[in-house]
Amino acid sequence: MPQPLSLDHGHLTADQRNRYWSDGFLFPIQIMSPEEAAETRAGLEQIERDWLATDLPKPLMTYKRNHAHMVMPLAAKLARDPRILNAVQGILGPDLMIWSAEFFIKEPHTKHVVGMHQDLTYWGLGETSDQVTAWVALSPATIDSGCMDFVKGSHKNPIMPHNDTFSETNLLSRGQEIAVDVRDEDKTHIELQPGQISLHHGLTFHGSGPNISDDRRIGFAIRYINPNARQEVADRDYAMMARGTDTSGAFVHVPTPTGLFATEALALHHEIQTEQTKALAEGLKKDVSLYQGLTAAND
C-alpha cells in the first residue's frame, strides 16, 4: 500500500495540485482514522439491516447507489465532511456543491466489475473540469477486492467513444466500456485503506475488477462541482451546497435530509433521478435505469 500524502494543514500542496492536473488523479489522502471509517461502515450496514425489507418506494439498493446524500443523513454528513472539502477545494476552489453521492459495494467472491470508462460520458455536463470525484474507502480497496484502476494522463483526452455492453456483471448503467484498448501496464492500481480517499477527474479512464477477497469492498463516491459547471442535456439539474456560495442560477439547490428516508426527501430523490436519467439515456432507444444490475450487485 502506498503511504498517505502529507497535506498542508489538511489542504493540498501546490505540488499535489499540479500532480492531479498532470495525472488526472491523486491518492491516497488520509481523511479519517480507520476506527472512524469502521464506525461509518457500521452505520451503513445497520441501515442495510434495518431497511432492506422495508416498504420503500424503490429497492434500498437504488437509494444507496443513486443520490444517497439526498435520503441518508449519514451519506450527507460524509459528503459534507470538512476534511474532504478541504482537499477538494484545492481542485475546484472555495465554492463547492455535491452533484451526486453513491455507495459502490462489491460483495466478497463476486464477479461484478466496472468497465473502463470516463465518468463524464453520460452525465450531461460536457467535458468540464469543474468537477472532481472523491472516492472514500470504508473497507480495504485492494487489487484482490477490486480497487479502481486509473490511466495516468488520460483526462487530457476528450470524451471518447464508448460501447454499451449491458453486461450483467458490469455495475455501470449501460455496461459502458471505452472503445479503446487499455494495456494493463498503463493502469495504476488505486489501493486505499479505510479512511483514505482518492480524487479523480471525470475524463480519467478508470475501471475496476472483481472482488475475490473475503470482505466487502465498500466505497463512497462523491461527485463535486463548482458553480461554473453546466447541465447540457437534461432540462434542469440539482446540487447540494457543501461550502461557499452559488449565484450562477444553473442548479436547483436541494436541502440536506432531515431524517432517514423522509417522505419529502424520497419525493425529491425521484424528481432528481427522473431528470438525470434524461442525460444518462441520451442516444438510447431503450429505457435504462441509473445503474445496471442494482439488485444483483449487492442483494
N, C-alpha and C positions, 0 to 999 in steps of 0.2 A: 504493500500500500504506500502511495506517495505521502510525504509529510505535508501537513496543512500549511497554507501560505501565511506568512507573517503580515498582518494588516497594520495600518497606521491608525491606532485608536479606533479600531472597528471599521475603518474605511479602506478602500483600495488605494494602493500607492500608484504613482504615475507609471511606474514600470508595469504593474499589474493591469492597469487600464490599457496600456499600449499592447500588452500581450493578448488581451481579449480582442482588441480590434485587429490584431495581426492573425491570430489563430481562429477566431470565431467562437472561442470558449475559454473558460477559466475554471480551474479546480485544483485541489479541494480547499474549500473555505470552511473553517470551523465556526459554526454559528451557535451551537449549544453543546452541552456536555452529553455523553452517551446516556447518562441517567435521565436527563430531561427528555431526550429523544425517546427513551423507553417509556416514560410517562405519557408522552403524546401518543405513541403507538398503542399503549394500553387503553387510552381514552377512545381511540378509533375502534379498537377491537371490541370494546364494551358496547359502542354504538352498533356495531355489526351484530353482536349477540342479541341486543335488545330490540332491534328494528328489522331484522331480516324477515320475520314472519308477520310484521305489522302491515296493516292495510293502508299503505301509502298509494298515492295516485299512480306512481310508476315504480318499477323494481328498485330496491335500495341501491343496486349497482349503478343505475342511471345517475343517481344523485352523488355518488362517490366519484364517478368518472366525468361528471359534467357540472361545472359551476358549484362545486361542493361548498365554496365560501358563501354562497347565497342562502343555504339552508342549514349549514352546520356551523355553530359558533366556534367549535374547535378549529375548523378549517379557516374561518375568517381571522381568528386570532393569530394563527400561524402565518397566514399570508400578510398580515399587518405587523409582524414582529419587527421591531426597530432594528434588530441586528441584521436581518435580511435586507431591510430597506436601506441601511447604511451602505451595504455592498452594492446594491442595485443602483443607488444614487450615483455611484462612480461611473456608471454606464449611461444612464438616462437623464441625469440631472435631478433637481430637487422636487419636481412635481411628478408624482408617481400615482398611477392608477392600476388596479387589478382588473385585467380583461377577462381572465378565467383562472380557475384553480381546480386541480383534479388529482385524485389518488390513483397512481398506477401500481397495481398489485399483481405480482406473479406468484401463484401458489407453488409450493415445492414440487419438484418432479413433474412439471407440466411442460408442454411443447409450445406454449404461446410465445410469440416473438413480436418485435416491432420492426417492420421492414425499413430499410434505409430510405430516408425521405428528408424533405425540407418542411418545417412547420408552416411556413407562410403560404404554402401552395394552395391551401383551401380555407384560409381564414378571412379572405376578403379584404385584407389590409395592404395588398400590394407587396412591394419589395422593401418596405420601410425598415430603417434601422432604429426607429423609435419604439423598439420593443426588446425585451430580453426575457428569457425563461430562467427562473431559479428552480433547480431540482433538489429537493430536500430528502436526504436519506433517513428513513425511520427504522431501517434494518440494514444489515450489510449489503451493499451493492458491489458484488464481485463478478469476476468472469463466470464462475460457476452459477451464481444466482441470476445472471442475465443483466449485467450492468450495461449502461449505454456505451456505444462506440461513436466517437466523433471523427470527422475527417478534417484535419488541420487546413485552414485557409479556404475551405470550400464555400464559406459565406460570401466570398468575393464573386461567386457566380450569380447570375440571375436565377429566377425560378426555373428549374429545369423540367423537361417533360417527365411525367410520372405515369406509370401503368397501374390501373385499378385491378387488383387480383381478386378481391373479395374473398380472400383465403380465410377459412375458419380459424386458423391458428395465428393470424395477424391481428393484433389488437387495435389497429387503426380503422377508422370509419369505413374506408373503401378498400382496405387491404393494400393501400397505395405503396408503391416502391419506385424509387427514382430510376429512370430508364437509362442509366449509365452503369457500367461495371465499376465496382469499388473493390480494390485489392485489399486483402487482409493486412498487408504490410502498411497500408495507408491509414489504418484505423488506430485511434488512441482509445484504450480501454479506460473508461471513467469510473474507476473504483472509488467508492466512498464508504466511510464508516458512519454509523448512526450519529446524527447531529451535524454532519458536514453537508455542504451544498456545492453544486456546480452552477455556472452561468453559461448560457449559450445563445447565440444569435439565431433568429428564425430562419435564416437561409443556410445554416450549417447542415451538411449532410450528417445524419445520425440514425441509428437504429439500435436494436439490442437482441440478444439471443435468448434461448430458453433458460428456465430456472431448473438446473439439475441438482441444486443443493437441498438440504433438509429443512430449510427455513423459508418463510415467505419473503419475497423481495418487495418491500413497501417503499414507494417513493411518492412525494407530493410535488407536483409540477405547478408552479405559479407563473402565469404569463403577465408580465408587467408592461405597460405602455406609458408614454408621456403624452401631453396634450397635442403634440404635433402629429400623432397617428390619425389616420382617417379610414373609415369603413367605405369600401368602394363597390360592394356588391349588394349587401342587404340594405333594406330601407332605412334602418336605424341600428345603432349599436349601443352597448351598455358597458359601464365600468363603475367600479367601486373606488372611491378616493382612498388612498393609503397615506399620502404625505403631500404637503404643499397645496396648490390651488389649480383649478382648471377653468379658464374663462373662454375656452375655444367654442363651446356650444356644440361640439361634434359628437358627444356621447351623453346618453341619459345616465345620470348619476343614480346609483342604487344604494340602499342602506345596508348596514351590517345586520345580520339576523338577530332578532331579539330572543329567539328560543330555537330549540332543535325541531326542524321540520314544521315551523309555524305555518299556519294556513296562508297568510299573506305572502310569505316567502315562497311557498310552493307555487302559488299563482304567478308570481313574478318570474320564478325559475322557468315555468312553462312558456311564458311570453318570450324570455330571452332565448330559450332553446329553439323556439319556432323561428325567430328572426335569424339566428346564426346558422340554422340548417339551410337557409337560402344560399348563403355563401358556400357552405360545405358541399351542397349538391349541384353547384353550378356546372353545367355541361353534361349532366347525367339525365338519362331518360327513365330512370327508375328511382323509387324512393330510397332514401338512405338515412339511417339513424346517425346520431353524432358519433357513436362508437360501435364498431362491429363486434359481435360476439360478447355482448355485455354479460350475459348470464354465464356462458361457458367459461369466461375468463376467470371467474372468481367463485361462483356458487358451487 
